[in-house]
Amino acid sequence: MMITILTLLFLNQFLIRNGNLLCSAFHQSHSFTRESIRKTDILKCSCENAPKNKACDRRSLFKSVSINVSSSAATAALISYPQQSNTLDSKSRTEGYGVQHTEREWSYMLSGKQYYVLRQGGTERPYSSILEGEERDGEYRCAGCGTPLFASKSKFHSGTGWPSFASPLAGVEIENVNPIQANLFGAEIRCRTCGGHLGDVFSDGILFVNTPAFLSGKRYCVDGAALIFHPANGGDDVNGDLPPPTKA
């Protein structure tokens, strides 16, 4: 059982690191979304303006593959934990949160990329955010409400194309799912103050040797557009919906 789970975790990391190759034909200029795809449509990833029932994201891509390759032991374990309690995917992004606005108000307050990620649960293209390469000391805050989410000391380069962190601050809310699902497929993370979608947390931190994630065992894979970086030296804030600087 443990061998199967570790195998799937390594497969997860392989897919994340090679996701650009798997979907390059479909994502030259588009983004992933959070909605799930059919198990047989692993490579039919859709762009931002595609119908919601045809789109995929980081977790659904891995989930589709792992279901097909998992052993009977892992399948049995998943069946024994069929329920999901308080799943954030179906939970309102407004009700119960301290900062609330109508969707019309959010659309005026946020940029297109910020709204797509924070309010619609979208997933940006890998390596599309300036914050993926940010290495200065500082704090990463919610682009929707300014809540502190991650400290720079927990940030590391995962090679996935998305800003990655080993641990969150108190402002991050984690989807409450059963342990099997959380370990194999990850869980959604949101801003605890405004309900904005941030990304996903995966339990493959041990694969990133010599990084903070190796010690925490977790990898918080965050969409840069959901963040604003506040430098510790008092410099200007950096919006994560900006693209990386063009290489000379």
C-alpha positions as a Python dict, from the first residue, in 0.01 Angstrom:
ca = {
    (1, 'M'): (0, 0, 0),
    (2, 'M'): (271, 246, 100),
    (3, 'I'): (474, 153, -207),
    (4, 'T'): (176, 226, -428),
    (5, 'I'): (118, 565, -266),
    (6, 'L'): (485, 660, -302),
    (7, 'T'): (476, 548, -666),
    (8, 'L'): (179, 773, -733),
    (9, 'L'): (347, 1064, -558),
    (10, 'F'): (648, 1025, -785),
    (11, 'L'): (414, 1005, -1083),
    (12, 'N'): (249, 1323, -961),
    (13, 'Q'): (582, 1502, -958),
    (14, 'F'): (670, 1368, -1304),
    (15, 'L'): (344, 1497, -1449),
    (16, 'I'): (380, 1835, -1280),
    (17, 'R'): (737, 1878, -1402),
    (18, 'N'): (649, 1762, -1753),
    (19, 'G'): (306, 1920, -1780),
    (20, 'N'): (427, 2172, -2035),
    (21, 'L'): (530, 1892, -2272),
    (22, 'L'): (206, 1702, -2223),
    (23, 'C'): (-13, 1999, -2302),
    (24, 'S'): (213, 2214, -2520),
    (25, 'A'): (3, 2152, -2828),
    (26, 'F'): (-301, 2288, -2648),
    (27, 'H'): (-155, 2567, -2435),
    (28, 'Q'): (75, 2785, -2645),
    (29, 'S'): (-116, 3095, -2537),
    (30, 'H'): (-386, 2979, -2295),
    (31, 'S'): (-445, 2885, -1933),
    (32, 'F'): (-575, 2584, -1741),
    (33, 'T'): (-898, 2598, -1540),
    (34, 'R'): (-1002, 2415, -1223),
    (35, 'E'): (-1291, 2212, -1362),
    (36, 'S'): (-1241, 1836, -1396),
    (37, 'I'): (-1212, 1648, -1725),
    (38, 'R'): (-1319, 1302, -1834),
    (39, 'K'): (-1076, 1028, -1738),
    (40, 'T'): (-1010, 943, -2101),
    (41, 'D'): (-942, 1302, -2205),
    (42, 'I'): (-608, 1339, -2027),
    (43, 'L'): (-448, 1554, -2295),
    (44, 'K'): (-757, 1744, -2406),
    (45, 'C'): (-674, 2042, -2186),
    (46, 'S'): (-882, 2351, -2257),
    (47, 'C'): (-813, 2723, -2248),
    (48, 'E'): (-965, 2993, -2029),
    (49, 'N'): (-1271, 3054, -2247),
    (50, 'A'): (-1354, 2687, -2302),
    (51, 'P'): (-1676, 2534, -2164),
    (52, 'K'): (-1630, 2450, -1798),
    (53, 'N'): (-1706, 2081, -1844),
    (54, 'K'): (-1419, 2047, -2094),
    (55, 'A'): (-1143, 2205, -1888),
    (56, 'C'): (-868, 2066, -1669),
    (57, 'D'): (-624, 2171, -1401),
    (58, 'R'): (-312, 2048, -1221),
    (59, 'R'): (-499, 1809, -994),
    (60, 'S'): (-748, 1670, -1245),
    (61, 'L'): (-471, 1591, -1495),
    (62, 'F'): (-277, 1389, -1240),
    (63, 'K'): (-594, 1233, -1102),
    (64, 'S'): (-697, 1112, -1445),
    (65, 'V'): (-361, 946, -1507),
    (66, 'S'): (-315, 801, -1160),
    (67, 'I'): (-658, 640, -1162),
    (68, 'N'): (-559, 449, -1475),
    (69, 'V'): (-225, 332, -1339),
    (70, 'S'): (-300, 276, -971),
    (71, 'S'): (-299, -76, -833),
    (72, 'S'): (-599, -254, -687),
    (73, 'A'): (-473, -171, -338),
    (74, 'A'): (-477, 204, -401),
    (75, 'T'): (-815, 176, -573),
    (76, 'A'): (-958, -9, -276),
    (77, 'A'): (-824, 258, -43),
    (78, 'L'): (-990, 531, -245),
    (79, 'I'): (-1320, 346, -245),
    (80, 'S'): (-1304, 313, 132),
    (81, 'Y'): (-1286, 694, 156),
    (82, 'P'): (-1548, 800, -102),
    (83, 'Q'): (-1681, 1101, 82),
    (84, 'Q'): (-1544, 1454, 82),
    (85, 'S'): (-1631, 1672, 381),
    (86, 'N'): (-1672, 2047, 332),
    (87, 'T'): (-1507, 2035, -11),
    (88, 'L'): (-1409, 2388, -110),
    (89, 'D'): (-1477, 2317, -477),
    (90, 'S'): (-1850, 2327, -401),
    (91, 'K'): (-1833, 2586, -125),
    (92, 'S'): (-1928, 2947, -188),
    (93, 'R'): (-1638, 3190, -233),
    (94, 'T'): (-1847, 3460, -63),
    (95, 'E'): (-2062, 3325, 220),
    (96, 'G'): (-1886, 3302, 553),
    (97, 'Y'): (-1583, 3511, 454),
    (98, 'G'): (-1489, 3839, 620),
    (99, 'V'): (-1440, 4034, 297),
    (100, 'Q'): (-1733, 4011, 58),
    (101, 'H'): (-1817, 4180, -271),
    (102, 'T'): (-2055, 4106, -553),
    (103, 'E'): (-1902, 3940, -857),
    (104, 'R'): (-1959, 4264, -1047),
    (105, 'E'): (-1761, 4453, -784),
    (106, 'W'): (-1481, 4195, -790),
    (107, 'S'): (-1461, 4224, -1168),
    (108, 'Y'): (-1401, 4598, -1137),
    (109, 'M'): (-1153, 4565, -849),
    (110, 'L'): (-935, 4292, -1000),
    (111, 'S'): (-749, 4253, -1327),
    (112, 'G'): (-869, 3991, -1572),
    (113, 'K'): (-609, 3736, -1460),
    (114, 'Q'): (-670, 3805, -1092),
    (115, 'Y'): (-1045, 3762, -1131),
    (116, 'Y'): (-1002, 3444, -1334),
    (117, 'V'): (-788, 3282, -1064),
    (118, 'L'): (-930, 3425, -741),
    (119, 'R'): (-1301, 3432, -819),
    (120, 'Q'): (-1342, 3171, -1092),
    (121, 'G'): (-1092, 2917, -959),
    (122, 'G'): (-880, 2924, -1272),
    (123, 'T'): (-522, 2809, -1313),
    (124, 'E'): (-270, 3028, -1493),
    (125, 'R'): (-19, 2895, -1745),
    (126, 'P'): (311, 2781, -1585),
    (127, 'Y'): (592, 3037, -1592),
    (128, 'S'): (344, 3315, -1671),
    (129, 'S'): (385, 3505, -1342),
    (130, 'I'): (670, 3737, -1247),
    (131, 'L'): (653, 3597, -894),
    (132, 'E'): (770, 3250, -997),
    (133, 'G'): (1124, 3383, -1011),
    (134, 'E'): (1097, 3626, -715),
    (135, 'E'): (1371, 3561, -457),
    (136, 'R'): (1373, 3869, -231),
    (137, 'D'): (1274, 3870, 135),
    (138, 'G'): (919, 3975, 193),
    (139, 'E'): (561, 3864, 224),
    (140, 'Y'): (314, 3727, -30),
    (141, 'R'): (-36, 3867, 16),
    (142, 'C'): (-379, 3805, -135),
    (143, 'A'): (-436, 4014, -447),
    (144, 'G'): (-802, 4039, -355),
    (145, 'C'): (-791, 4160, 4),
    (146, 'G'): (-427, 4200, 113),
    (147, 'T'): (-426, 3915, 365),
    (148, 'P'): (-74, 3779, 435),
    (149, 'L'): (-54, 3427, 290),
    (150, 'F'): (309, 3314, 261),
    (151, 'A'): (648, 3425, 393),
    (152, 'S'): (941, 3442, 153),
    (153, 'K'): (1143, 3204, 371),
    (154, 'S'): (906, 2921, 277),
    (155, 'K'): (933, 2982, -98),
    (156, 'F'): (1138, 2748, -316),
    (157, 'H'): (1186, 2671, -685),
    (158, 'S'): (992, 2353, -762),
    (159, 'G'): (1046, 2349, -1137),
    (160, 'T'): (670, 2336, -1194),
    (161, 'G'): (632, 2688, -1330),
    (162, 'W'): (415, 2812, -1043),
    (163, 'P'): (529, 2994, -726),
    (164, 'S'): (577, 2721, -465),
    (165, 'F'): (590, 2733, -87),
    (166, 'A'): (664, 2480, 185),
    (167, 'S'): (423, 2617, 444),
    (168, 'P'): (150, 2883, 469),
    (169, 'L'): (67, 3163, 707),
    (170, 'A'): (-258, 3171, 905),
    (171, 'G'): (-438, 3345, 619),
    (172, 'V'): (-450, 3030, 403),
    (173, 'E'): (-753, 2800, 415),
    (174, 'I'): (-704, 2435, 313),
    (175, 'E'): (-973, 2217, 160),
    (176, 'N'): (-1094, 1955, 405),
    (177, 'V'): (-1078, 1624, 218),
    (178, 'N'): (-1009, 1267, 323),
    (179, 'P'): (-642, 1175, 381),
    (180, 'I'): (-617, 946, 78),
    (181, 'Q'): (-737, 1213, -162),
    (182, 'A'): (-522, 1480, 1),
    (183, 'N'): (-208, 1266, -28),
    (184, 'L'): (-264, 1147, -384),
    (185, 'F'): (-445, 1432, -556),
    (186, 'G'): (-391, 1738, -337),
    (187, 'A'): (-637, 1986, -193),
    (188, 'E'): (-751, 2333, -290),
    (189, 'I'): (-620, 2632, -97),
    (190, 'R'): (-804, 2964, -57),
    (191, 'C'): (-763, 3298, 112),
    (192, 'R'): (-923, 3262, 454),
    (193, 'T'): (-1042, 3625, 445),
    (194, 'C'): (-1208, 3664, 104),
    (195, 'G'): (-1243, 3306, -22),
    (196, 'G'): (-1025, 3368, -327),
    (197, 'H'): (-878, 3060, -496),
    (198, 'L'): (-499, 3040, -457),
    (199, 'G'): (-397, 2702, -597),
    (200, 'D'): (-343, 2355, -452),
    (201, 'V'): (-137, 2186, -182),
    (202, 'F'): (34, 1853, -255),
    (203, 'S'): (200, 1603, -21),
    (204, 'D'): (511, 1551, -232),
    (205, 'G'): (742, 1792, -50),
    (206, 'I'): (982, 1510, 35),
    (207, 'L'): (1076, 1492, -333),
    (208, 'F'): (1232, 1840, -321),
    (209, 'V'): (1562, 1772, -148),
    (210, 'N'): (1749, 2070, -3),
    (211, 'T'): (1437, 2286, 4),
    (212, 'P'): (1201, 2385, 289),
    (213, 'A'): (941, 2153, 135),
    (214, 'F'): (1159, 1850, 211),
    (215, 'L'): (1115, 1923, 581),
    (216, 'S'): (747, 2019, 573),
    (217, 'G'): (647, 1740, 335),
    (218, 'K'): (412, 1979, 156),
    (219, 'R'): (420, 2179, -166),
    (220, 'Y'): (182, 2472, -189),
    (221, 'C'): (147, 2530, -562),
    (222, 'V'): (10, 2883, -602),
    (223, 'D'): (-108, 3083, -901),
    (224, 'G'): (101, 3398, -913),
    (225, 'A'): (-196, 3610, -1024),
    (226, 'A'): (-356, 3547, -685),
    (227, 'L'): (-63, 3712, -507),
    (228, 'I'): (96, 4048, -445),
    (229, 'F'): (456, 4046, -321),
    (230, 'H'): (542, 4300, -50),
    (231, 'P'): (924, 4340, -27),
    (232, 'A'): (1077, 4354, 320),
    (233, 'N'): (1306, 4642, 217),
    (234, 'G'): (1013, 4877, 161),
    (235, 'G'): (1022, 4866, -218),
    (236, 'D'): (718, 4878, -441),
    (237, 'D'): (472, 4591, -426),
    (238, 'V'): (480, 4349, -720),
    (239, 'N'): (155, 4223, -869),
    (240, 'G'): (173, 3855, -957),
    (241, 'D'): (-46, 3893, -1265),
    (242, 'L'): (248, 4059, -1442),
    (243, 'P'): (452, 3842, -1682),
    (244, 'P'): (819, 3761, -1614),
    (245, 'P'): (1072, 4008, -1754),
    (246, 'T'): (1174, 3937, -2110),
    (247, 'K'): (1518, 3777, -2133),
    (248, 'A'): (1769, 3971, -2340),
}
